[in-house]
């Protein structure tokens, strides 16, 4: 496969990541703090919106599997999802002047529309990559291109909102970021549809049901690991801006600290891919998990002004990010049996459901629990609880996930030998 084709596939990872990161990092703080909706109501809306959204992901995967057997079906689905995502994303980060319940209703509707459009596009995109080549190593390269561009999108999404708000103010800053997102998404979708490779299908996807992937034990085990690992990462991501602002007192440097984390992840990606060729993808993921725990747990003991120590933590834990991003998706792609290659969207529908579930649990549970422990943004109370929830709880979850990964590693490597 030519590099141009890999680039045409991978580029869409950038705007999809640009869409996702602000939704679960910036939206809670934007609505819960800056717009005055409150942490408890914001967390509840995030939880309920994600709960509604997760129910539809297997259906969207099934829809994509059925659409691919109609001429131009995937193209129509991608185009509709792209249009809806553009409209809903602008609405989410540019709410009208409102207060109380009306602002909450606007948040709920905008979130559900963003989630639906993003899921439909992302599930089809992941399934596209699984069908782009018949060779395992080539599919892994495509995952690397996709996650590499996703990291670029994450870096842009972590830096630009802060800079735009600083330059243009809160309302205009998010408006210009939304415009930029639209300008990146449209050409990326066009390149995917016109230039990215896609293998032909020879069978019919109507023979199995939506939950068929979970009846396959290796994939079910991988899904469990993905849920646990994702929950740990999502809790830390949800609380990161609160931790930086109130524990470290470094709110002005938040964008730069997040950029260090994600740039470190991008730079480490080739190293993890190289290691996976030697020891296998599950073992590489395990090593990455242990590196993440060893680098991140120290954040519990930091305090106001600890810029350099936290930057080092971002650098080390970010280096483990490449393994977290590339290995689970690569394992999932290879675990799909050859007889199920025409049903890849159903597998990634389950994958997307899990990803959303952990984000919902992270925001919907951690924010109200922190409020119950006495933490409120900008106050000095509850900072110890914030540090424990931010760094301690994710490390414990990740350690448990690593233990299961070590135990289940042989079954996850069966399909990865080729």
N, C-alpha and C positions, 0 to 999 in steps of 0.2 A: 504494500500500500504506500502511495506517495505521501510525502510530508504535507503537501497542500491538502490532501484529503483528511489527514489527521487533524490539521489545523481547522478545517471547515467543520469537522465534528466537535472538536474540543472547545471552540470559541464560545459556544452557547453557555458553557459552564460559568463564564464571567458574569453575564447579566442575571442568570438564575441565582448565583451567590449574592450579587448586589441586591437582589430582591429579598432574599431570605434573611441575611444578617440583620439589617435594620428592623425587620419585623419582630425578631425575638430578642434583640439587644436594645435598640433605640426606642421602639414603640412602648415598652413598659414604662420607661423613664419619661418619655414625651407626654404620654397621657396620664400616668400615675402621679407624676411630680410637676412637670412644667405647665401642663394644661389644667391641673388641679382636680383630676378625676378621683385620685386617691388610690393607694396601693391595694386595698382589699377589693374594691370594685373592679379595678383594672385586672388584678389577678384572676378574679372570678370570670370576667368576660373572656380573658385569654384562655382559661381552662374550658369553658363551655363552648367557645368558638372552635377550639381544637377538637373537642369531643364530637361536635357536629361534623367537622371536616374529616376526621379519621374514619368515620363510618362510610364515607364515599370512596375512599382510595381503592379498595378492591374492585368496586364497580367501575371506576375510571380505568383501572388496569384491564378489566374485562372488556370495556368499551374499546380501548386501544387495540386489543387483540382481535376483536371482531372487525374494527375499521381497517386494519392492515390487509384484509382479504378483499376489500373493495377498491376499485381503481381510484387512486388519489385519496383514499380514506384517511391515511395518516396526515397528508398535507392539509386537508380540511380541518382535522382535529387540532393540529398545531396552529393553524391560522386563527381559529376561533379562540383557542386558549390564549394566544398572544394578545389579541385585541382586548379580551376581558381583563387580562393582567395589567395592561397599560392603563386602562380606565380606573380599575380598582386601586392600583398602587398610588396613583396621583391622589385619589380620594382619601386614602388612609393617612397620608402624611401632609395633607392640606385640608384639614377639617374646617368647616365654617365656624364663626364665632358662636359658641354655644356653651351651656353650662349644665351641670348635673346630669339628669337622665338622658337628655338629648345627645350629649356628647358620648355617653355610653352606648346609645343605640347606633350612632354613626360609627363608632369603633367596632361594634359587633358585626354590622353589615359589611363594612369595608374589609374586615379581617376574613370573613367567610368567603367573600368574592375573591380576595387575593389568594387564599388557601386553595380554593377550587381551581382557579386558572393556573396557579403555579404547579399544583399537583398534576393536572392533565398534561401540561407541557413537560414537566420533569419526568413523569413516568414514561411517556412516549420517548423522550430523549434517552433515558437509561436503557430502555428496550432497544432503541435504535443502535446503540453502541454494542449491545450483546449480539445483535444480528449483523453487524458491520463486517465481520470476518469469521471464518470457520476455524481460525488458528488461535489457540489460547494465548500465546505470547503477543500476538497482534492485538487481541482484545485488551490485554493488560496495558499495552502501550496507549491504547485509546483511553483507558481509564486514567492513565497518567496525564495525558493531554487534557482530559476533561477536568481533573482535579487541579492541575497546574493553573488552568485558566480560572477555575473556581477560586483558587487562592488569590489570584490577581483581583478578581471581583470583590473578594472579602477585604483585601487591603484597601481598595478604593472605597468600599462601603464603610470601613472603619475610620478612614481619614477625611473623606470629602464632606460628610454631614457636619462634622465638627468645624471644618474650615469654612463651609458655606454659611453656617449659622453665625460664625464669628464675623464673616465679611458682610453678610446681607441681613442679619437678624434671624430670629426663629422662623417666622412664617416664610419669608422670601428664601431663606436658606434651604428649607425643605422643598420649596417649589422648584428651585434650580437643580437640586439633586434629582428630583422626580423627572425633570426634563432630560437630564443627562442619562438617566436610566433608560428612558424611552429611546434615546439616540443610540444606545449600545445594543438594546434588545432587538430592534428591528433588523439591522444588517446581520446580526448573528443568526437569527431565524432564517433569513434568506439564504445564507451560506449553507446552513444545515440542509435545507430542503433542495437546494440546487446542486451542491457539490459533494456532500458527504456520501460515502458508499453505503449500500444496503443490499444484503444478499436476498435472493429470491426464495419464496416459500413454496413448498410442494405439498403441504398437508393442510388440514382444516382445524381451526382453533375452537370449533364449537363443541368438541367432544368432552371437555372437562369443565369443572366448575371453578368459581373464583378462589376457593380455599384449597384447591389442589396442591399448591406449593407447600403448605404447612403439613401435608401428609407425608412429605419426603423428609425423613429424619435428619440428614445432614443440613438441609436448609432450615429446618425448624431449630436446630441447635445454633446455627449461625444467626438466625433471627433473634434468639434469646440473648446471645452475646452482643449483638448490635444494639438491642434495647438497653441492656445494662450499661454498656460503654457510652452509648449516646446520652443516657440519663446523666451520667457523671459530667460529660462535657457540657450538656445543656444547662445544668445547674450553675456551673461556673460562668458560662456565657451570660446567663440571665442576670447574675449578680455582679458581674465584673465592673460595670460603670458605678454602681452603688459602692462597691468596695474601694475603688480607686478614689472616688470623691470623698467618702466619709471616713474610711480607715486610714488611707494614705494621705488624704488632703492634697491630692494631685490631679484634680479634675481637669485642669488646663492641659495636662499632658496625656489625657486618656487616649486620644487618637493615636499619638505617637507610640504609646505602650502597646496598644492593640496591633499597630503596624509592625512592631518588633516581633511580636508573637507570630503573626501570619507570614511575614517575610522569612523568618526562621523556618517555618513549616514548608514554604515554597523551596527554599534552598536545600532542605533535607530530603525532599522527595526523590531525587535521583539516587541518593544513598540507600534509602529504604528499598527502592526497586532493585538496586544491585544486590542488596542483602537477600531479598526474596528469591533471587535466582540460585543462591547458594544454600539457604536453609529452609526455603519454602515460605509461602505467604502466611500461614497461621503462626509459625514461629517468629517471623518478622513482626507480626502484629503484637505478639506476646512481649517481645523485647521493647517495642515502642510503648506499650502500656506501662512496663516497669520504669522506663526512662521518664515517662510523664509523671508517675507517682513520685519518683525520687526528686524530680525538679520542682514539682508544684506544692508539695506538702509544707514547704517552708513558709508559704504565704500566710499561714496561721499566725505566726509570731511577729509579723511586721507591724509597723506603726506609722504615725504621721511623718512625712518627709523621706521615707525610705525609697527614694527613686531608684538609685543604682541597684540595691538588692532585688527590687521587684523587676527591674529591667532584665537582670540576669535570670530570674525565674521565668520571665516571658520568653527569653532566648532558649532556655533549656526545655521547658515544657512545649514551646513552639516547635522545637526540633522533633519532638515525638508526634507532632500533628500530622506529618506526612504519612506515617504508618497508619494512623487512625483514619485518614481520608482514603488512601489508596488500597490498603489491604482488604478491608471488609467487602468493598464493592468488587474487587478483583476476584475474591473467593466466591462471592455470590454469582458472578457471571459464569465462572467455571463449574459451579455446582449444579447449574441447570442441566438436566440430562439432554442428550442430543435429540431424543424423541420429543422433548418439550420446547425446542428452539422456536417454534412458531407461537409459543405462549409466553414469551419473555415478559410482556407487559404485565401479565398477571402476577409474576414473581415480584416485579418491581412495584406493583400496586401494594403488595404486602410490605415491601421495603419502605415505601413512602409512608404507609400507615404507621409503622413503627417509629420512623423518624419524627413524625408529627406528634405521636403519642408522648414521646420523651420530652419534647419541647413544651407540650401542654402540661405535663406533670411538673416540669421544672419551674415554669412560671406560675402555674395555678396553685402549687403547693408551697414553694419556697417563699414567695412574697407574703402570703397571709400568715405563714408560720413565723416569719421574721417579725411581722407586725405584732403577733402574739407575744413574742419575746421582748417587745418594747422598742424595736427599732423603727425609726421614722427618718426619711431622708433629711439630711441637714442637721440632725440632732446628734448628741454625744452618747445617748443611751443605746444599749443593744449592740454596740460595735463588736464586742467579743462574740456574740451570737452570729453576727454577719460574717466575721472572719472564719468561724467554724463551718457555717453553711457554705461559704464560698470555696474553701480549700479542703477542709477536713472531710466533709461528707462525700464530695466527689472522689477523693482518694480511696476512701473505704469501699465505695461502690466499684471503683475501677480495680481494686485489688481482688475483690470477689469475682469480678468478671475475668480477670487474668487467671485465677485458679480454675475456673470452668474451661477456659480456652486451653489450658495445659492438659486438662483431663480429656477434652473432646478433640484434641488436635489430630489424632489419626483419622477420624472420620471426615474431617474437613480437608485433609490432604489427599484423599483418594482420587478426587477428580482433578487434582492440580499437578499431576506428574507429567502431563503432556506439554 
